[in-house]
Amino acid sequence: MTSAATGRFSIAPVLMAIVLTVLVLLLVGEAAHLFLLLFLAILISLALGALADQVTRYALLPRRYALLIAIILALAVVTGFMWLIVPVVIEQTQSLLGTLPDRLVAWQRGIDEAAARVTALKGVYKPGQLLLAAYQQLAPSLGGLFPKIVGVANVVIEVVVVGILSIYLANQPGLYRELLISLFPPVHRDLVRSVLVDISQTLKSWILGQLTSMFMLGVLAAIGFSLLHVPYALTFGLFTGLVAIVPFFGTLVSTILPAAFVLGEGGAGQALAVIGWGIVV
């Protein structure tokens, strides 16, 4: 009786530990998401602050009015981009996804023909099992990609929250910086203040350089792809600009992917021309 009771009661701490571990993991996941949104708001506020500084320097306006002009300019750029580019990109991307199965069949046929020439692969490689199997796994998620992106209310709420938080941070950066500094011991506050100023300047420079690089890469890639008659050139150009934030790997993928799309139609010459343009850009 005593041993049974001991066994029964010894399970309780284990179950409690499991429940607490799961709760802690969920809490950490939610906290990480919130910190990511906060970091995004800080980056946007720094970008708005840098733009407001330029307006103040050249227009000699007070900080408050300069920030208002910076917000209006940023909203105008984003609205113009959404109005002019996004509908075309969505249309091209949907068309691209619609023709993807036929292109995968052509690519798979080319892979099968190349594998058939290699004697060592005859007993190992099964024709028609590489790309089509991967597409069958991804097709359900690809089919509902745009409805999920457009229709999720959480994304809209987070965008609004991040935008409002960014404006507050950009309007009074010193107030929130001093609030953060007050959490540290007084003996270290001067050092923390100096570090935060350095971080702010570095992030402003990084944001400016990164946005300039992404814009130039996207525009040049779209122009080159259009001249080389690459289908969905605008979509591939936008993709090139977006993935440029990933060093090396992003530009590699954004060069190989359009080259693969023209390989079946224009042949190896056009594909090599697309790769060459990607290297030049």
C-alpha positions as protocol buffer text, in pm:
chain_id: "A"
residue {
  index: 1
  type: MET
  ca { x: 0 y: 0 z: 0 }
}
residue {
  index: 2
  type: THR
  ca { x: 279 y: 239 z: 89 }
}
residue {
  index: 3
  type: SER
  ca { x: 476 y: 161 z: -227 }
}
residue {
  index: 4
  type: ALA
  ca { x: 166 y: 213 z: -445 }
}
residue {
  index: 5
  type: ALA
  ca { x: 96 y: 548 z: -280 }
}
residue {
  index: 6
  type: THR
  ca { x: 459 y: 648 z: -323 }
}
residue {
  index: 7
  type: GLY
  ca { x: 447 y: 557 z: -692 }
}
residue {
  index: 8
  type: ARG
  ca { x: 122 y: 743 z: -736 }
}
residue {
  index: 9
  type: PHE
  ca { x: 247 y: 1059 z: -567 }
}
residue {
  index: 10
  type: SER
  ca { x: 585 y: 1053 z: -746 }
}
residue {
  index: 11
  type: ILE
  ca { x: 410 y: 1110 z: -1078 }
}
residue {
  index: 12
  type: ALA
  ca { x: 270 y: 1445 z: -969 }
}
residue {
  index: 13
  type: PRO
  ca { x: 602 y: 1636 z: -968 }
}
residue {
  index: 14
  type: VAL
  ca { x: 685 y: 1496 z: -1312 }
}
residue {
  index: 15
  type: LEU
  ca { x: 350 y: 1607 z: -1455 }
}
residue {
  index: 16
  type: MET
  ca { x: 385 y: 1945 z: -1290 }
}
residue {
  index: 17
  type: ALA
  ca { x: 734 y: 1987 z: -1437 }
}
residue {
  index: 18
  type: ILE
  ca { x: 605 y: 1896 z: -1785 }
}
residue {
  index: 19
  type: VAL
  ca { x: 315 y: 2142 z: -1760 }
}
residue {
  index: 20
  type: LEU
  ca { x: 543 y: 2422 z: -1635 }
}
residue {
  index: 21
  type: THR
  ca { x: 797 y: 2350 z: -1910 }
}
residue {
  index: 22
  type: VAL
  ca { x: 527 y: 2371 z: -2178 }
}
residue {
  index: 23
  type: LEU
  ca { x: 394 y: 2697 z: -2031 }
}
residue {
  index: 24
  type: VAL
  ca { x: 744 y: 2846 z: -2015 }
}
residue {
  index: 25
  type: LEU
  ca { x: 808 y: 2750 z: -2379 }
}
residue {
  index: 26
  type: LEU
  ca { x: 481 y: 2906 z: -2487 }
}
residue {
  index: 27
  type: LEU
  ca { x: 562 y: 3220 z: -2290 }
}
residue {
  index: 28
  type: VAL
  ca { x: 909 y: 3241 z: -2443 }
}
residue {
  index: 29
  type: GLY
  ca { x: 760 y: 3197 z: -2791 }
}
residue {
  index: 30
  type: GLU
  ca { x: 509 y: 3478 z: -2737 }
}
residue {
  index: 31
  type: ALA
  ca { x: 775 y: 3701 z: -2580 }
}
residue {
  index: 32
  type: ALA
  ca { x: 1010 y: 3638 z: -2874 }
}
residue {
  index: 33
  type: HIS
  ca { x: 733 y: 3742 z: -3114 }
}
residue {
  index: 34
  type: LEU
  ca { x: 666 y: 4060 z: -2918 }
}
residue {
  index: 35
  type: PHE
  ca { x: 1036 y: 4145 z: -2900 }
}
residue {
  index: 36
  type: LEU
  ca { x: 1061 y: 4093 z: -3277 }
}
residue {
  index: 37
  type: LEU
  ca { x: 774 y: 4338 z: -3333 }
}
residue {
  index: 38
  type: LEU
  ca { x: 941 y: 4585 z: -3094 }
}
residue {
  index: 39
  type: PHE
  ca { x: 1272 y: 4555 z: -3280 }
}
residue {
  index: 40
  type: LEU
  ca { x: 1091 y: 4612 z: -3611 }
}
residue {
  index: 41
  type: ALA
  ca { x: 926 y: 4922 z: -3464 }
}
residue {
  index: 42
  type: ILE
  ca { x: 1267 y: 5048 z: -3348 }
}
residue {
  index: 43
  type: LEU
  ca { x: 1412 y: 5002 z: -3698 }
}
residue {
  index: 44
  type: ILE
  ca { x: 1121 y: 5188 z: -3858 }
}
residue {
  index: 45
  type: SER
  ca { x: 1146 y: 5468 z: -3601 }
}
residue {
  index: 46
  type: LEU
  ca { x: 1517 y: 5503 z: -3674 }
}
residue {
  index: 47
  type: ALA
  ca { x: 1444 y: 5524 z: -4046 }
}
residue {
  index: 48
  type: LEU
  ca { x: 1176 y: 5789 z: -3985 }
}
residue {
  index: 49
  type: GLY
  ca { x: 1412 y: 5974 z: -3753 }
}
residue {
  index: 50
  type: ALA
  ca { x: 1690 y: 5974 z: -4012 }
}
residue {
  index: 51
  type: LEU
  ca { x: 1449 y: 6107 z: -4277 }
}
residue {
  index: 52
  type: ALA
  ca { x: 1323 y: 6372 z: -4032 }
}
residue {
  index: 53
  type: ASP
  ca { x: 1683 y: 6476 z: -3963 }
}
residue {
  index: 54
  type: GLN
  ca { x: 1737 y: 6533 z: -4337 }
}
residue {
  index: 55
  type: VAL
  ca { x: 1418 y: 6739 z: -4360 }
}
residue {
  index: 56
  type: THR
  ca { x: 1527 y: 6945 z: -4059 }
}
residue {
  index: 57
  type: ARG
  ca { x: 1871 y: 7001 z: -4208 }
}
residue {
  index: 58
  type: TYR
  ca { x: 1755 y: 7120 z: -4551 }
}
residue {
  index: 59
  type: ALA
  ca { x: 1415 y: 7275 z: -4473 }
}
residue {
  index: 60
  type: LEU
  ca { x: 1510 y: 7424 z: -4134 }
}
residue {
  index: 61
  type: LEU
  ca { x: 1185 y: 7306 z: -3977 }
}
residue {
  index: 62
  type: PRO
  ca { x: 1120 y: 7211 z: -3614 }
}
residue {
  index: 63
  type: ARG
  ca { x: 1160 y: 6845 z: -3531 }
}
residue {
  index: 64
  type: ARG
  ca { x: 787 y: 6783 z: -3492 }
}
residue {
  index: 65
  type: TYR
  ca { x: 698 y: 6918 z: -3836 }
}
residue {
  index: 66
  type: ALA
  ca { x: 996 y: 6744 z: -3995 }
}
residue {
  index: 67
  type: LEU
  ca { x: 880 y: 6412 z: -3850 }
}
residue {
  index: 68
  type: LEU
  ca { x: 530 y: 6474 z: -3985 }
}
residue {
  index: 69
  type: ILE
  ca { x: 672 y: 6539 z: -4333 }
}
residue {
  index: 70
  type: ALA
  ca { x: 887 y: 6226 z: -4303 }
}
residue {
  index: 71
  type: ILE
  ca { x: 581 y: 6015 z: -4213 }
}
residue {
  index: 72
  type: ILE
  ca { x: 382 y: 6161 z: -4506 }
}
residue {
  index: 73
  type: LEU
  ca { x: 670 y: 6090 z: -4746 }
}
residue {
  index: 74
  type: ALA
  ca { x: 707 y: 5733 z: -4619 }
}
residue {
  index: 75
  type: LEU
  ca { x: 332 y: 5670 z: -4647 }
}
residue {
  index: 76
  type: ALA
  ca { x: 331 y: 5819 z: -4998 }
}
residue {
  index: 77
  type: VAL
  ca { x: 612 y: 5589 z: -5109 }
}
residue {
  index: 78
  type: VAL
  ca { x: 448 y: 5280 z: -4957 }
}
residue {
  index: 79
  type: THR
  ca { x: 104 y: 5371 z: -5098 }
}
residue {
  index: 80
  type: GLY
  ca { x: 246 y: 5436 z: -5443 }
}
residue {
  index: 81
  type: PHE
  ca { x: 434 y: 5108 z: -5432 }
}
residue {
  index: 82
  type: MET
  ca { x: 121 y: 4919 z: -5326 }
}
residue {
  index: 83
  type: TRP
  ca { x: -91 y: 5091 z: -5591 }
}
residue {
  index: 84
  type: LEU
  ca { x: 144 y: 5053 z: -5886 }
}
residue {
  index: 85
  type: ILE
  ca { x: 352 y: 4742 z: -5824 }
}
residue {
  index: 86
  type: VAL
  ca { x: 168 y: 4503 z: -5594 }
}
residue {
  index: 87
  type: PRO
  ca { x: -135 y: 4426 z: -5820 }
}
residue {
  index: 88
  type: VAL
  ca { x: 93 y: 4346 z: -6113 }
}
residue {
  index: 89
  type: VAL
  ca { x: 319 y: 4133 z: -5894 }
}
residue {
  index: 90
  type: ILE
  ca { x: 23 y: 3940 z: -5749 }
}
residue {
  index: 91
  type: GLU
  ca { x: -112 y: 3876 z: -6099 }
}
residue {
  index: 92
  type: GLN
  ca { x: 226 y: 3760 z: -6228 }
}
residue {
  index: 93
  type: THR
  ca { x: 288 y: 3544 z: -5921 }
}
residue {
  index: 94
  type: GLN
  ca { x: -50 y: 3372 z: -5952 }
}
residue {
  index: 95
  type: SER
  ca { x: 21 y: 3307 z: -6319 }
}
residue {
  index: 96
  type: LEU
  ca { x: 365 y: 3180 z: -6228 }
}
residue {
  index: 97
  type: LEU
  ca { x: 219 y: 2937 z: -5975 }
}
residue {
  index: 98
  type: GLY
  ca { x: -34 y: 2824 z: -6234 }
}
residue {
  index: 99
  type: THR
  ca { x: 236 y: 2736 z: -6488 }
}
residue {
  index: 100
  type: LEU
  ca { x: 468 y: 2586 z: -6228 }
}
residue {
  index: 101
  type: PRO
  ca { x: 350 y: 2222 z: -6272 }
}
residue {
  index: 102
  type: ASP
  ca { x: 421 y: 2231 z: -6649 }
}
residue {
  index: 103
  type: ARG
  ca { x: 763 y: 2379 z: -6589 }
}
residue {
  index: 104
  type: LEU
  ca { x: 838 y: 2118 z: -6324 }
}
residue {
  index: 105
  type: VAL
  ca { x: 747 y: 1846 z: -6574 }
}
residue {
  index: 106
  type: ALA
  ca { x: 991 y: 1995 z: -6826 }
}
residue {
  index: 107
  type: TRP
  ca { x: 1265 y: 2025 z: -6564 }
}
residue {
  index: 108
  type: GLN
  ca { x: 1197 y: 1671 z: -6445 }
}
residue {
  index: 109
  type: ARG
  ca { x: 1224 y: 1541 z: -6801 }
}
residue {
  index: 110
  type: GLY
  ca { x: 1560 y: 1713 z: -6839 }
}
residue {
  index: 111
  type: ILE
  ca { x: 1684 y: 1566 z: -6508 }
}
residue {
  index: 112
  type: ASP
  ca { x: 1567 y: 1218 z: -6614 }
}
residue {
  index: 113
  type: GLU
  ca { x: 1746 y: 1245 z: -6947 }
}
residue {
  index: 114
  type: ALA
  ca { x: 2066 y: 1361 z: -6778 }
}
residue {
  index: 115
  type: ALA
  ca { x: 2043 y: 1083 z: -6517 }
}
residue {
  index: 116
  type: ALA
  ca { x: 1985 y: 822 z: -6787 }
}
residue {
  index: 117
  type: ARG
  ca { x: 2323 y: 902 z: -6937 }
}
residue {
  index: 118
  type: VAL
  ca { x: 2499 y: 820 z: -6609 }
}
residue {
  index: 119
  type: THR
  ca { x: 2541 y: 446 z: -6572 }
}
residue {
  index: 120
  type: ALA
  ca { x: 2595 y: 458 z: -6196 }
}
residue {
  index: 121
  type: LEU
  ca { x: 2252 y: 617 z: -6139 }
}
residue {
  index: 122
  type: LYS
  ca { x: 2044 y: 365 z: -6334 }
}
residue {
  index: 123
  type: GLY
  ca { x: 1986 y: 139 z: -6037 }
}
residue {
  index: 124
  type: VAL
  ca { x: 1948 y: 417 z: -5783 }
}
residue {
  index: 125
  type: TYR
  ca { x: 1758 y: 704 z: -5943 }
}
residue {
  index: 126
  type: LYS
  ca { x: 1389 y: 657 z: -6030 }
}
residue {
  index: 127
  type: PRO
  ca { x: 1265 y: 882 z: -6312 }
}
residue {
  index: 128
  type: GLY
  ca { x: 994 y: 1131 z: -6225 }
}
residue {
  index: 129
  type: GLN
  ca { x: 1043 y: 1117 z: -5850 }
}
residue {
  index: 130
  type: LEU
  ca { x: 1246 y: 1427 z: -5769 }
}
residue {
  index: 131
  type: LEU
  ca { x: 1071 y: 1757 z: -5847 }
}
residue {
  index: 132
  type: LEU
  ca { x: 715 y: 1632 z: -5886 }
}
residue {
  index: 133
  type: ALA
  ca { x: 716 y: 1468 z: -5545 }
}
residue {
  index: 134
  type: ALA
  ca { x: 839 y: 1791 z: -5388 }
}
residue {
  index: 135
  type: TYR
  ca { x: 570 y: 1989 z: -5567 }
}
residue {
  index: 136
  type: GLN
  ca { x: 296 y: 1752 z: -5449 }
}
residue {
  index: 137
  type: GLN
  ca { x: 407 y: 1819 z: -5093 }
}
residue {
  index: 138
  type: LEU
  ca { x: 411 y: 2198 z: -5140 }
}
residue {
  index: 139
  type: ALA
  ca { x: 109 y: 2240 z: -5369 }
}
residue {
  index: 140
  type: PRO
  ca { x: -157 y: 2262 z: -5093 }
}
residue {
  index: 141
  type: SER
  ca { x: 30 y: 2542 z: -4915 }
}
residue {
  index: 142
  type: LEU
  ca { x: 111 y: 2724 z: -5240 }
}
residue {
  index: 143
  type: GLY
  ca { x: -249 y: 2719 z: -5354 }
}
residue {
  index: 144
  type: GLY
  ca { x: -371 y: 2905 z: -5046 }
}
residue {
  index: 145
  type: LEU
  ca { x: -71 y: 3132 z: -5006 }
}
residue {
  index: 146
  type: PHE
  ca { x: -224 y: 3462 z: -5115 }
}
residue {
  index: 147
  type: PRO
  ca { x: -560 y: 3423 z: -4936 }
}
residue {
  index: 148
  type: LYS
  ca { x: -367 y: 3352 z: -4617 }
}
residue {
  index: 149
  type: ILE
  ca { x: -143 y: 3657 z: -4663 }
}
residue {
  index: 150
  type: VAL
  ca { x: -426 y: 3894 z: -4752 }
}
residue {
  index: 151
  type: GLY
  ca { x: -693 y: 3764 z: -4518 }
}
residue {
  index: 152
  type: VAL
  ca { x: -517 y: 3727 z: -4185 }
}
residue {
  index: 153
  type: ALA
  ca { x: -643 y: 3992 z: -3946 }
}
residue {
  index: 154
  type: ASN
  ca { x: -348 y: 3941 z: -3710 }
}
residue {
  index: 155
  type: VAL
  ca { x: -107 y: 4078 z: -3968 }
}
residue {
  index: 156
  type: VAL
  ca { x: -312 y: 4396 z: -4010 }
}
residue {
  index: 157
  type: ILE
  ca { x: -331 y: 4448 z: -3635 }
}
residue {
  index: 158
  type: GLU
  ca { x: 43 y: 4397 z: -3594 }
}
residue {
  index: 159
  type: VAL
  ca { x: 121 y: 4637 z: -3879 }
}
residue {
  index: 160
  type: VAL
  ca { x: -96 y: 4907 z: -3719 }
}
residue {
  index: 161
  type: VAL
  ca { x: 58 y: 4850 z: -3376 }
}
residue {
  index: 162
  type: VAL
  ca { x: 413 y: 4857 z: -3513 }
}
residue {
  index: 163
  type: GLY
  ca { x: 336 y: 5173 z: -3711 }
}
residue {
  index: 164
  type: ILE
  ca { x: 195 y: 5359 z: -3410 }
}
residue {
  index: 165
  type: LEU
  ca { x: 479 y: 5243 z: -3187 }
}
residue {
  index: 166
  type: SER
  ca { x: 733 y: 5354 z: -3448 }
}
residue {
  index: 167
  type: ILE
  ca { x: 584 y: 5704 z: -3461 }
}
residue {
  index: 168
  type: TYR
  ca { x: 598 y: 5736 z: -3082 }
}
residue {
  index: 169
  type: LEU
  ca { x: 959 y: 5615 z: -3073 }
}
residue {
  index: 170
  type: ALA
  ca { x: 1061 y: 5847 z: -3356 }
}
residue {
  index: 171
  type: ASN
  ca { x: 884 y: 6147 z: -3200 }
}
residue {
  index: 172
  type: GLN
  ca { x: 1058 y: 6128 z: -2863 }
}
residue {
  index: 173
  type: PRO
  ca { x: 1355 y: 5892 z: -2892 }
}
residue {
  index: 174
  type: GLY
  ca { x: 1537 y: 6056 z: -2602 }
}
residue {
  index: 175
  type: LEU
  ca { x: 1249 y: 5992 z: -2362 }
}
residue {
  index: 176
  type: TYR
  ca { x: 1240 y: 5617 z: -2427 }
}
residue {
  index: 177
  type: ARG
  ca { x: 1619 y: 5595 z: -2436 }
}
residue {
  index: 178
  type: GLU
  ca { x: 1645 y: 5755 z: -2093 }
}
residue {
  index: 179
  type: LEU
  ca { x: 1368 y: 5528 z: -1965 }
}
residue {
  index: 180
  type: LEU
  ca { x: 1572 y: 5226 z: -2073 }
}
residue {
  index: 181
  type: ILE
  ca { x: 1891 y: 5373 z: -1927 }
}
residue {
  index: 182
  type: SER
  ca { x: 1717 y: 5423 z: -1590 }
}
residue {
  index: 183
  type: LEU
  ca { x: 1689 y: 5044 z: -1556 }
}
residue {
  index: 184
  type: PHE
  ca { x: 2070 y: 5022 z: -1519 }
}
residue {
  index: 185
  type: PRO
  ca { x: 2272 y: 5112 z: -1209 }
}
residue {
  index: 186
  type: PRO
  ca { x: 2371 y: 5483 z: -1199 }
}
residue {
  index: 187
  type: VAL
  ca { x: 2742 y: 5401 z: -1222 }
}
residue {
  index: 188
  type: HIS
  ca { x: 2691 y: 5240 z: -1565 }
}
residue {
  index: 189
  type: ARG
  ca { x: 2438 y: 5481 z: -1717 }
}
residue {
  index: 190
  type: ASP
  ca { x: 2687 y: 5699 z: -1902 }
}
residue {
  index: 191
  type: LEU
  ca { x: 2839 y: 5392 z: -2065 }
}
residue {
  index: 192
  type: VAL
  ca { x: 2494 y: 5256 z: -2157 }
}
residue {
  index: 193
  type: ARG
  ca { x: 2396 y: 5594 z: -2302 }
}
residue {
  index: 194
  type: SER
  ca { x: 2710 y: 5601 z: -2515 }
}
residue {
  index: 195
  type: VAL
  ca { x: 2651 y: 5244 z: -2636 }
}
residue {
  index: 196
  type: LEU
  ca { x: 2288 y: 5319 z: -2726 }
}
residue {
  index: 197
  type: VAL
  ca { x: 2391 y: 5627 z: -2925 }
}
residue {
  index: 198
  type: ASP
  ca { x: 2648 y: 5421 z: -3116 }
}
residue {
  index: 199
  type: ILE
  ca { x: 2392 y: 5148 z: -3182 }
}
residue {
  index: 200
  type: SER
  ca { x: 2141 y: 5406 z: -3307 }
}
residue {
  index: 201
  type: GLN
  ca { x: 2389 y: 5560 z: -3550 }
}
residue {
  index: 202
  type: THR
  ca { x: 2502 y: 5218 z: -3673 }
}
residue {
  index: 203
  type: LEU
  ca { x: 2146 y: 5097 z: -3729 }
}
residue {
  index: 204
  type: LYS
  ca { x: 2055 y: 5416 z: -3916 }
}
residue {
  index: 205
  type: SER
  ca { x: 2350 y: 5367 z: -4149 }
}
residue {
  index: 206
  type: TRP
  ca { x: 2269 y: 4998 z: -4194 }
}
residue {
  index: 207
  type: ILE
  ca { x: 1903 y: 5071 z: -4275 }
}
residue {
  index: 208
  type: LEU
  ca { x: 1997 y: 5335 z: -4533 }
}
residue {
  index: 209
  type: GLY
  ca { x: 2257 y: 5112 z: -4696 }
}
residue {
  index: 210
  type: GLN
  ca { x: 2032 y: 4804 z: -4694 }
}
residue {
  index: 211
  type: LEU
  ca { x: 1730 y: 4984 z: -4841 }
}
residue {
  index: 212
  type: THR
  ca { x: 1947 y: 5144 z: -5110 }
}
residue {
  index: 213
  type: SER
  ca { x: 2099 y: 4807 z: -5198 }
}
residue {
  index: 214
  type: MET
  ca { x: 1762 y: 4629 z: -5209 }
}
residue {
  index: 215
  type: PHE
  ca { x: 1609 y: 4904 z: -5426 }
}
residue {
  index: 216
  type: MET
  ca { x: 1897 y: 4914 z: -5674 }
}
residue {
  index: 217
  type: LEU
  ca { x: 1920 y: 4535 z: -5702 }
}
residue {
  index: 218
  type: GLY
  ca { x: 1545 y: 4500 z: -5756 }
}
residue {
  index: 219
  type: VAL
  ca { x: 1523 y: 4774 z: -6019 }
}
residue {
  index: 220
  type: LEU
  ca { x: 1831 y: 4662 z: -6214 }
}
residue {
  index: 221
  type: ALA
  ca { x: 1726 y: 4296 z: -6201 }
}
residue {
  index: 222
  type: ALA
  ca { x: 1374 y: 4378 z: -6328 }
}
residue {
  index: 223
  type: ILE
  ca { x: 1511 y: 4591 z: -6612 }
}
residue {
  index: 224
  type: GLY
  ca { x: 1760 y: 4323 z: -6718 }
}
residue {
  index: 225
  type: PHE
  ca { x: 1505 y: 4042 z: -6695 }
}
residue {
  index: 226
  type: SER
  ca { x: 1262 y: 4244 z: -6910 }
}
residue {
  index: 227
  type: LEU
  ca { x: 1528 y: 4305 z: -7176 }
}
residue {
  index: 228
  type: LEU
  ca { x: 1617 y: 3934 z: -7173 }
}
residue {
  index: 229
  type: HIS
  ca { x: 1248 y: 3839 z: -7213 }
}
residue {
  index: 230
  type: VAL
  ca { x: 1229 y: 3655 z: -6882 }
}
residue {
  index: 231
  type: PRO
  ca { x: 865 y: 3576 z: -6793 }
}
residue {
  index: 232
  type: TYR
  ca { x: 734 y: 3748 z: -6482 }
}
residue {
  index: 233
  type: ALA
  ca { x: 1028 y: 3991 z: -6486 }
}
residue {
  index: 234
  type: LEU
  ca { x: 867 y: 4231 z: -6239 }
}
residue {
  index: 235
  type: THR
  ca { x: 798 y: 3954 z: -5989 }
}
residue {
  index: 236
  type: PHE
  ca { x: 1152 y: 3823 z: -6016 }
}
residue {
  index: 237
  type: GLY
  ca { x: 1287 y: 4177 z: -5980 }
}
residue {
  index: 238
  type: LEU
  ca { x: 1085 y: 4235 z: -5663 }
}
residue {
  index: 239
  type: PHE
  ca { x: 1196 y: 3896 z: -5533 }
}
residue {
  index: 240
  type: THR
  ca { x: 1559 y: 3992 z: -5602 }
}
residue {
  index: 241
  type: GLY
  ca { x: 1523 y: 4312 z: -5402 }
}
residue {
  index: 242
  type: LEU
  ca { x: 1354 y: 4142 z: -5108 }
}
residue {
  index: 243
  type: VAL
  ca { x: 1594 y: 3849 z: -5073 }
}
residue {
  index: 244
  type: ALA
  ca { x: 1897 y: 4079 z: -5102 }
}
residue {
  index: 245
  type: ILE
  ca { x: 1865 y: 4120 z: -4726 }
}
residue {
  index: 246
  type: VAL
  ca { x: 2007 y: 3765 z: -4698 }
}
residue {
  index: 247
  type: PRO
  ca { x: 2380 y: 3795 z: -4777 }
}
residue {
  index: 248
  type: PHE
  ca { x: 2504 y: 3590 z: -5075 }
}
residue {
  index: 249
  type: PHE
  ca { x: 2236 y: 3321 z: -5055 }
}
residue {
  index: 250
  type: GLY
  ca { x: 1956 y: 3561 z: -5144 }
}
residue {
  index: 251
  type: THR
  ca { x: 2125 y: 3696 z: -5457 }
}
residue {
  index: 252
  type: LEU
  ca { x: 2227 y: 3342 z: -5557 }
}
residue {
  index: 253
  type: VAL
  ca { x: 1869 y: 3213 z: -5543 }
}
residue {
  index: 254
  type: SER
  ca { x: 1728 y: 3523 z: -5716 }
}
residue {
  index: 255
  type: THR
  ca { x: 1970 y: 3466 z: -6006 }
}
residue {
  index: 256
  type: ILE
  ca { x: 1931 y: 3090 z: -6047 }
}
residue {
  index: 257
  type: LEU
  ca { x: 1550 y: 3086 z: -6023 }
}
residue {
  index: 258
  type: PRO
  ca { x: 1473 y: 3308 z: -6328 }
}
residue {
  index: 259
  type: ALA
  ca { x: 1749 y: 3132 z: -6520 }
}
residue {
  index: 260
  type: ALA
  ca { x: 1576 y: 2800 z: -6454 }
}
residue {
  index: 261
  type: PHE
  ca { x: 1246 y: 2941 z: -6581 }
}
residue {
  index: 262
  type: VAL
  ca { x: 1390 y: 3042 z: -6918 }
}
residue {
  index: 263
  type: LEU
  ca { x: 1597 y: 2725 z: -6956 }
}
residue {
  index: 264
  type: GLY
  ca { x: 1312 y: 2526 z: -7112 }
}
residue {
  index: 265
  type: GLU
  ca { x: 1201 y: 2803 z: -7351 }
}
residue {
  index: 266
  type: GLY
  ca { x: 1508 y: 3003 z: -7449 }
}
residue {
  index: 267
  type: GLY
  ca { x: 1764 y: 2729 z: -7402 }
}
residue {
  index: 268
  type: ALA
  ca { x: 2099 y: 2735 z: -7229 }
}
residue {
  index: 269
  type: GLY
  ca { x: 2207 y: 3058 z: -7402 }
}
residue {
  index: 270
  type: GLN
  ca { x: 1926 y: 3267 z: -7254 }
}
residue {
  index: 271
  type: ALA
  ca { x: 1971 y: 3103 z: -6914 }
}
residue {
  index: 272
  type: LEU
  ca { x: 2342 y: 3187 z: -6916 }
}
residue {
  index: 273
  type: ALA
  ca { x: 2258 y: 3545 z: -7017 }
}
residue {
  index: 274
  type: VAL
  ca { x: 2022 y: 3574 z: -6718 }
}
residue {
  index: 275
  type: ILE
  ca { x: 2291 y: 3435 z: -6486 }
}
residue {
  index: 276
  type: GLY
  ca { x: 2546 y: 3675 z: -6636 }
}
residue {
  index: 277
  type: TRP
  ca { x: 2313 y: 3971 z: -6578 }
}
residue {
  index: 278
  type: GLY
  ca { x: 2260 y: 3857 z: -6219 }
}
residue {
  index: 279
  type: ILE
  ca { x: 2637 y: 3845 z: -6164 }
}
residue {
  index: 280
  type: VAL
  ca { x: 2678 y: 4194 z: -6314 }
}
residue {
  index: 281
  type: VAL
  ca { x: 2402 y: 4336 z: -6092 }
}
